[in-house]
Amino acid sequence: MATFQRPPGTFRPPTLGASEQIAWQLRQYLEEKHLGPNDRIGTEQELADEFGVSRPTLREALRLLSASQLIRVERGRSGGIFVARTPSEGMSRSLSDTIGLMLATNNVSLDQLLDARLTLEVPIAGRAAVHADDAAIRRLEEAVVAAEAHEPGSPPFSEADTRFHQTLAEASGNELLRGLTAWILEVLQPTLIEAVGAHTEAEQILDQHRAILRAVRRHQRPAAERAMAAHITYLIDVLDQLRG
Protein backbone atom coordinates (compact mmCIF):
# COMPACT_ATOMS: atom_id res chain seq x y z
CA MET A 1 0.00 0.00 0.00
CA ALA A 2 1.23 3.51 -0.79
CA THR A 3 2.73 5.66 1.94
CA PHE A 4 0.75 8.80 2.71
CA GLN A 5 3.43 11.48 2.90
CA ARG A 6 3.27 15.16 2.03
CA PRO A 7 5.75 16.08 -0.73
CA PRO A 8 8.25 18.78 0.29
CA GLY A 9 7.31 22.33 -0.60
CA THR A 10 3.55 21.79 -0.64
CA PHE A 11 1.04 23.72 1.43
CA ARG A 12 1.07 22.89 5.14
CA PRO A 13 -2.24 22.79 6.99
CA PRO A 14 -2.68 24.70 10.24
CA THR A 15 -1.94 22.92 13.51
CA LEU A 16 -4.46 20.10 13.77
CA GLY A 17 -5.27 17.23 16.06
CA ALA A 18 -4.23 13.71 15.14
CA SER A 19 -7.46 12.73 13.39
CA GLU A 20 -7.70 16.05 11.53
CA GLN A 21 -4.09 15.69 10.37
CA ILE A 22 -4.77 12.18 9.06
CA ALA A 23 -7.89 13.38 7.28
CA TRP A 24 -5.85 16.17 5.68
CA GLN A 25 -3.16 13.77 4.48
CA LEU A 26 -5.72 11.34 3.08
CA ARG A 27 -7.49 14.15 1.25
CA GLN A 28 -4.17 15.27 -0.25
CA TYR A 29 -3.35 11.69 -1.23
CA LEU A 30 -6.63 11.39 -3.17
CA GLU A 31 -5.76 14.56 -5.07
CA GLU A 32 -2.15 13.65 -5.80
CA LYS A 33 -2.94 10.13 -6.99
CA HIS A 34 -5.96 11.28 -9.03
CA LEU A 35 -8.12 8.67 -7.37
CA GLY A 36 -11.73 8.66 -8.48
CA PRO A 37 -15.06 7.33 -7.25
CA ASN A 38 -15.00 3.64 -6.24
CA ASP A 39 -11.21 3.43 -6.04
CA ARG A 40 -10.14 1.46 -2.96
CA ILE A 41 -7.83 3.18 -0.46
CA GLY A 42 -7.32 0.32 1.99
CA THR A 43 -8.80 -1.20 5.12
CA GLU A 44 -9.25 0.51 8.45
CA GLN A 45 -6.49 -1.62 9.98
CA GLU A 46 -4.10 -0.95 7.09
CA LEU A 47 -4.60 2.79 7.41
CA ALA A 48 -4.23 2.70 11.20
CA ASP A 49 -0.96 0.78 10.82
CA GLU A 50 0.25 3.13 8.09
CA PHE A 51 -0.27 6.21 10.25
CA GLY A 52 0.78 4.56 13.49
CA VAL A 53 -2.42 5.58 15.28
CA SER A 54 -5.18 3.79 17.12
CA ARG A 55 -8.24 2.63 15.23
CA PRO A 56 -10.50 5.07 17.16
CA THR A 57 -8.31 7.97 15.99
CA LEU A 58 -8.36 6.64 12.44
CA ARG A 59 -12.15 6.20 12.59
CA GLU A 60 -12.56 9.84 13.58
CA ALA A 61 -10.48 10.91 10.56
CA LEU A 62 -12.62 8.73 8.32
CA ARG A 63 -15.75 10.20 9.87
CA LEU A 64 -14.54 13.69 8.93
CA LEU A 65 -13.92 12.61 5.35
CA SER A 66 -17.23 10.80 5.20
CA ALA A 67 -19.03 13.92 6.42
CA SER A 68 -17.39 15.78 3.51
CA GLN A 69 -18.69 13.01 1.23
CA LEU A 70 -15.19 12.15 0.06
CA ILE A 71 -15.10 8.51 1.18
CA ARG A 72 -17.40 5.67 2.03
CA VAL A 73 -16.76 2.70 4.32
CA GLU A 74 -17.93 -0.75 3.26
CA ARG A 75 -18.04 -3.65 5.68
CA GLY A 76 -17.50 -7.34 5.01
CA ARG A 77 -14.73 -9.48 3.52
CA SER A 78 -14.49 -7.41 0.34
CA GLY A 79 -15.05 -4.13 2.15
CA GLY A 80 -12.68 -1.33 2.98
CA ILE A 81 -12.35 2.41 2.50
CA PHE A 82 -13.36 3.65 -0.96
CA VAL A 83 -13.38 7.02 -2.68
CA ALA A 84 -16.88 8.46 -2.93
CA ARG A 85 -15.98 11.77 -4.57
CA THR A 86 -12.82 13.57 -5.59
CA PRO A 87 -11.80 16.49 -3.33
CA SER A 88 -13.03 19.03 -5.90
CA GLU A 89 -16.34 17.20 -6.20
CA GLY A 90 -16.65 17.05 -2.43
CA MET A 91 -15.95 20.76 -2.19
CA SER A 92 -18.56 21.61 -4.82
CA ARG A 93 -21.08 19.31 -3.11
CA SER A 94 -20.58 21.08 0.22
CA LEU A 95 -20.85 24.47 -1.46
CA SER A 96 -23.94 23.36 -3.34
CA ASP A 97 -25.66 22.28 -0.15
CA THR A 98 -24.76 25.52 1.62
CA ILE A 99 -25.75 27.86 -1.21
CA GLY A 100 -28.93 25.87 -1.84
CA LEU A 101 -29.94 26.37 1.78
CA MET A 102 -29.10 30.07 1.60
CA LEU A 103 -31.30 30.43 -1.49
CA ALA A 104 -34.15 28.54 0.11
CA THR A 105 -34.06 30.75 3.20
CA ASN A 106 -33.61 33.98 1.20
CA ASN A 107 -30.23 34.68 2.78
CA VAL A 108 -28.70 35.20 -0.64
CA SER A 109 -30.34 36.64 -3.73
CA LEU A 110 -30.19 35.62 -7.36
CA ASP A 111 -28.55 39.00 -8.04
CA GLN A 112 -25.72 38.12 -5.67
CA LEU A 113 -25.23 34.74 -7.29
CA LEU A 114 -25.16 36.27 -10.76
CA ASP A 115 -22.61 38.79 -9.52
CA ALA A 116 -20.53 35.91 -8.16
CA ARG A 117 -20.82 34.17 -11.49
CA LEU A 118 -19.63 37.31 -13.28
CA THR A 119 -16.64 37.51 -10.96
CA LEU A 120 -15.77 33.84 -11.37
CA GLU A 121 -16.56 32.90 -14.95
CA VAL A 122 -15.00 35.88 -16.75
CA PRO A 123 -11.44 34.92 -15.71
CA ILE A 124 -12.30 31.25 -16.29
CA ALA A 125 -13.09 32.05 -19.92
CA GLY A 126 -9.79 33.90 -20.18
CA ARG A 127 -7.84 30.99 -18.74
CA ALA A 128 -9.66 28.59 -21.06
CA ALA A 129 -8.52 30.68 -24.02
CA VAL A 130 -4.94 30.19 -22.88
CA HIS A 131 -5.08 26.51 -21.93
CA ALA A 132 -7.81 24.87 -24.05
CA ASP A 133 -6.60 22.03 -26.27
CA ASP A 134 -8.25 20.69 -29.41
CA ALA A 135 -10.36 18.22 -27.45
CA ALA A 136 -11.78 20.95 -25.21
CA ILE A 137 -12.54 23.17 -28.18
CA ARG A 138 -14.32 20.27 -29.86
CA ARG A 139 -16.47 19.72 -26.75
CA LEU A 140 -17.36 23.42 -26.72
CA GLU A 141 -18.36 23.24 -30.37
CA GLU A 142 -20.50 20.17 -29.70
CA ALA A 143 -22.24 21.92 -26.80
CA VAL A 144 -23.14 24.88 -29.00
CA VAL A 145 -24.51 22.61 -31.73
CA ALA A 146 -26.48 20.58 -29.18
CA ALA A 147 -28.32 23.72 -28.02
CA GLU A 148 -29.36 24.76 -31.51
CA ALA A 149 -33.02 24.27 -32.48
CA HIS A 150 -34.03 24.17 -28.80
CA GLU A 151 -35.64 26.83 -26.67
CA PRO A 152 -33.95 28.30 -23.58
CA GLY A 153 -35.29 26.60 -20.47
CA SER A 154 -35.89 23.29 -22.26
CA PRO A 155 -33.93 20.27 -20.96
CA PRO A 156 -31.79 19.86 -24.12
CA PHE A 157 -30.85 23.56 -24.17
CA SER A 158 -30.11 23.64 -20.43
CA GLU A 159 -28.00 20.47 -20.58
CA ALA A 160 -25.96 21.84 -23.48
CA ASP A 161 -25.54 25.19 -21.73
CA THR A 162 -24.30 23.47 -18.57
CA ARG A 163 -21.89 21.36 -20.61
CA PHE A 164 -20.52 24.47 -22.33
CA HIS A 165 -19.73 26.26 -19.07
CA GLN A 166 -18.37 23.14 -17.38
CA THR A 167 -16.04 22.50 -20.31
CA LEU A 168 -14.68 26.03 -20.02
CA ALA A 169 -13.98 25.44 -16.33
CA GLU A 170 -12.23 22.15 -17.09
CA ALA A 171 -10.17 23.84 -19.81
CA SER A 172 -9.05 26.55 -17.38
CA GLY A 173 -6.54 24.12 -15.90
CA ASN A 174 -7.47 25.02 -12.31
CA GLU A 175 -9.16 22.35 -10.20
CA LEU A 176 -10.38 24.86 -7.63
CA LEU A 177 -12.12 26.93 -10.30
CA ARG A 178 -13.58 23.74 -11.74
CA GLY A 179 -15.00 22.80 -8.35
CA LEU A 180 -16.45 26.26 -7.77
CA THR A 181 -18.06 26.23 -11.20
CA ALA A 182 -19.67 22.88 -10.44
CA TRP A 183 -21.73 24.35 -7.59
CA ILE A 184 -22.75 27.29 -9.76
CA LEU A 185 -24.08 24.91 -12.38
CA GLU A 186 -25.75 22.67 -9.83
CA VAL A 187 -27.35 25.32 -7.63
CA LEU A 188 -27.58 28.56 -9.58
CA GLN A 189 -28.41 27.24 -13.02
CA PRO A 190 -31.79 25.60 -12.20
CA THR A 191 -32.86 28.70 -10.24
CA LEU A 192 -31.72 30.99 -13.03
CA ILE A 193 -33.49 28.92 -15.68
CA GLU A 194 -36.70 29.03 -13.68
CA ALA A 195 -36.46 32.80 -13.30
CA VAL A 196 -35.37 33.94 -16.77
CA GLY A 197 -35.15 30.92 -19.09
CA ALA A 198 -38.42 31.51 -20.93
CA HIS A 199 -37.62 35.22 -21.32
CA THR A 200 -34.23 34.89 -23.01
CA GLU A 201 -33.63 34.70 -26.75
CA ALA A 202 -32.04 31.49 -27.94
CA GLU A 203 -30.10 33.14 -30.75
CA GLN A 204 -28.69 35.78 -28.42
CA ILE A 205 -27.40 33.17 -25.99
CA LEU A 206 -26.06 31.03 -28.83
CA ASP A 207 -24.32 34.04 -30.39
CA GLN A 208 -22.77 34.83 -27.02
CA HIS A 209 -21.56 31.25 -26.66
CA ARG A 210 -20.20 31.35 -30.21
CA ALA A 211 -18.29 34.54 -29.41
CA ILE A 212 -16.73 32.86 -26.36
CA LEU A 213 -15.92 29.77 -28.43
CA ARG A 214 -14.37 31.87 -31.19
CA ALA A 215 -12.09 33.63 -28.72
CA VAL A 216 -11.08 30.36 -27.07
CA ARG A 217 -10.41 28.74 -30.44
CA ARG A 218 -8.14 31.66 -31.34
CA HIS A 219 -6.55 31.66 -27.87
CA GLN A 220 -7.53 35.30 -27.36
CA ARG A 221 -7.77 35.79 -23.62
CA PRO A 222 -9.12 39.40 -23.50
CA ALA A 223 -11.74 38.61 -26.15
CA ALA A 224 -12.89 35.51 -24.25
CA GLU A 225 -13.25 37.52 -21.05
CA ARG A 226 -15.22 40.27 -22.81
CA ALA A 227 -17.51 37.72 -24.45
CA MET A 228 -18.22 35.97 -21.15
CA ALA A 229 -18.86 39.30 -19.40
CA ALA A 230 -21.34 40.22 -22.16
CA HIS A 231 -23.09 36.85 -21.78
CA ILE A 232 -23.62 37.10 -18.04
CA THR A 233 -24.49 40.80 -18.23
CA TYR A 234 -27.24 39.84 -20.69
CA LEU A 235 -28.74 37.48 -18.10
CA ILE A 236 -28.52 40.20 -15.45
CA ASP A 237 -30.30 42.62 -17.78
CA VAL A 238 -33.09 40.14 -18.50
CA LEU A 239 -33.62 39.61 -14.78
CA ASP A 240 -33.77 43.38 -14.23
CA GLN A 241 -36.31 43.81 -17.05
CA LEU A 242 -38.57 41.16 -15.56
CA ARG A 243 -38.67 43.09 -12.32
CA GLY A 244 -39.69 46.24 -14.19
C-alpha positions in Angstrom: 0.0 0.0 0.0 1.2 3.5 -0.8 2.7 5.7 1.9 0.8 8.8 2.7 3.4 11.5 2.9 3.3 15.2 2.0 5.7 16.1 -0.7 8.2 18.8 0.3 7.3 22.3 -0.6 3.6 21.8 -0.6 1.0 23.7 1.4 1.1 22.9 5.1 -2.2 22.8 7.0 -2.7 24.7 10.2 -1.9 22.9 13.5 -4.5 20.1 13.8 -5.3 17.2 16.1 -4.2 13.7 15.1 -7.5 12.7 13.4 -7.7 16.1 11.5 -4.1 15.7 10.4 -4.8 12.2 9.1 -7.9 13.4 7.3 -5.9 16.2 5.7 -3.2 13.8 4.5 -5.7 11.3 3.1 -7.5 14.2 1.3 -4.2 15.3 -0.2 -3.4 11.7 -1.2 -6.6 11.4 -3.2 -5.8 14.6 -5.1 -2.1 13.6 -5.8 -2.9 10.1 -7.0 -6.0 11.3 -9.0 -8.1 8.7 -7.4 -11.7 8.7 -8.5 -15.1 7.3 -7.2 -15.0 3.6 -6.2 -11.2 3.4 -6.0 -10.1 1.5 -3.0 -7.8 3.2 -0.5 -7.3 0.3 2.0 -8.8 -1.2 5.1 -9.2 0.5 8.5 -6.5 -1.6 10.0 -4.1 -1.0 7.1 -4.6 2.8 7.4 -4.2 2.7 11.2 -1.0 0.8 10.8 0.3 3.1 8.1 -0.3 6.2 10.3 0.8 4.6 13.5 -2.4 5.6 15.3 -5.2 3.8 17.1 -8.2 2.6 15.2 -10.5 5.1 17.2 -8.3 8.0 16.0 -8.4 6.6 12.4 -12.1 6.2 12.6 -12.6 9.8 13.6 -10.5 10.9 10.6 -12.6 8.7 8.3 -15.7 10.2 9.9 -14.5 13.7 8.9 -13.9 12.6 5.3 -17.2 10.8 5.2 -19.0 13.9 6.4 -17.4 15.8 3.5 -18.7 13.0 1.2 -15.2 12.1 0.1 -15.1 8.5 1.2 -17.4 5.7 2.0 -16.8 2.7 4.3 -17.9 -0.7 3.3 -18.0 -3.7 5.7 -17.5 -7.3 5.0 -14.7 -9.5 3.5 -14.5 -7.4 0.3 -15.0 -4.1 2.1 -12.7 -1.3 3.0 -12.3 2.4 2.5 -13.4 3.7 -1.0 -13.4 7.0 -2.7 -16.9 8.5 -2.9 -16.0 11.8 -4.6 -12.8 13.6 -5.6 -11.8 16.5 -3.3 -13.0 19.0 -5.9 -16.3 17.2 -6.2 -16.7 17.0 -2.4 -15.9 20.8 -2.2 -18.6 21.6 -4.8 -21.1 19.3 -3.1 -20.6 21.1 0.2 -20.8 24.5 -1.5 -23.9 23.4 -3.3 -25.7 22.3 -0.2 -24.8 25.5 1.6 -25.8 27.9 -1.2 -28.9 25.9 -1.8 -29.9 26.4 1.8 -29.1 30.1 1.6 -31.3 30.4 -1.5 -34.2 28.5 0.1 -34.1 30.8 3.2 -33.6 34.0 1.2 -30.2 34.7 2.8 -28.7 35.2 -0.6 -30.3 36.6 -3.7 -30.2 35.6 -7.4 -28.6 39.0 -8.0 -25.7 38.1 -5.7 -25.2 34.7 -7.3 -25.2 36.3 -10.8 -22.6 38.8 -9.5 -20.5 35.9 -8.2 -20.8 34.2 -11.5 -19.6 37.3 -13.3 -16.6 37.5 -11.0 -15.8 33.8 -11.4 -16.6 32.9 -14.9 -15.0 35.9 -16.7 -11.4 34.9 -15.7 -12.3 31.2 -16.3 -13.1 32.0 -19.9 -9.8 33.9 -20.2 -7.8 31.0 -18.7 -9.7 28.6 -21.1 -8.5 30.7 -24.0 -4.9 30.2 -22.9 -5.1 26.5 -21.9 -7.8 24.9 -24.0 -6.6 22.0 -26.3 -8.2 20.7 -29.4 -10.4 18.2 -27.5 -11.8 20.9 -25.2 -12.5 23.2 -28.2 -14.3 20.3 -29.9 -16.5 19.7 -26.8 -17.4 23.4 -26.7 -18.4 23.2 -30.4 -20.5 20.2 -29.7 -22.2 21.9 -26.8 -23.1 24.9 -29.0 -24.5 22.6 -31.7 -26.5 20.6 -29.2 -28.3 23.7 -28.0 -29.4 24.8 -31.5 -33.0 24.3 -32.5 -34.0 24.2 -28.8 -35.6 26.8 -26.7 -33.9 28.3 -23.6 -35.3 26.6 -20.5 -35.9 23.3 -22.3 -33.9 20.3 -21.0 -31.8 19.9 -24.1 -30.9 23.6 -24.2 -30.1 23.6 -20.4 -28.0 20.5 -20.6 -26.0 21.8 -23.5 -25.5 25.2 -21.7 -24.3 23.5 -18.6 -21.9 21.4 -20.6 -20.5 24.5 -22.3 -19.7 26.3 -19.1 -18.4 23.1 -17.4 -16.0 22.5 -20.3 -14.7 26.0 -20.0 -14.0 25.4 -16.3 -12.2 22.1 -17.1 -10.2 23.8 -19.8 -9.1 26.5 -17.4 -6.5 24.1 -15.9 -7.5 25.0 -12.3 -9.2 22.3 -10.2 -10.4 24.9 -7.6 -12.1 26.9 -10.3 -13.6 23.7 -11.7 -15.0 22.8 -8.4 -16.4 26.3 -7.8 -18.1 26.2 -11.2 -19.7 22.9 -10.4 -21.7 24.3 -7.6 -22.8 27.3 -9.8 -24.1 24.9 -12.4 -25.8 22.7 -9.8 -27.4 25.3 -7.6 -27.6 28.6 -9.6 -28.4 27.2 -13.0 -31.8 25.6 -12.2 -32.9 28.7 -10.2 -31.7 31.0 -13.0 -33.5 28.9 -15.7 -36.7 29.0 -13.7 -36.5 32.8 -13.3 -35.4 33.9 -16.8 -35.2 30.9 -19.1 -38.4 31.5 -20.9 -37.6 35.2 -21.3 -34.2 34.9 -23.0 -33.6 34.7 -26.7 -32.0 31.5 -27.9 -30.1 33.1 -30.7 -28.7 35.8 -28.4 -27.4 33.2 -26.0 -26.1 31.0 -28.8 -24.3 34.0 -30.4 -22.8 34.8 -27.0 -21.6 31.2 -26.7 -20.2 31.3 -30.2 -18.3 34.5 -29.4 -16.7 32.9 -26.4 -15.9 29.8 -28.4 -14.4 31.9 -31.2 -12.1 33.6 -28.7 -11.1 30.4 -27.1 -10.4 28.7 -30.4 -8.1 31.7 -31.3 -6.6 31.7 -27.9 -7.5 35.3 -27.4 -7.8 35.8 -23.6 -9.1 39.4 -23.5 -11.7 38.6 -26.2 -12.9 35.5 -24.2 -13.2 37.5 -21.1 -15.2 40.3 -22.8 -17.5 37.7 -24.4 -18.2 36.0 -21.1 -18.9 39.3 -19.4 -21.3 40.2 -22.2 -23.1 36.8 -21.8 -23.6 37.1 -18.0 -24.5 40.8 -18.2 -27.2 39.8 -20.7 -28.7 37.5 -18.1 -28.5 40.2 -15.4 -30.3 42.6 -17.8 -33.1 40.1 -18.5 -33.6 39.6 -14.8 -33.8 43.4 -14.2 -36.3 43.8 -17.1 -38.6 41.2 -15.6 -38.7 43.1 -12.3 -39.7 46.2 -14.2 
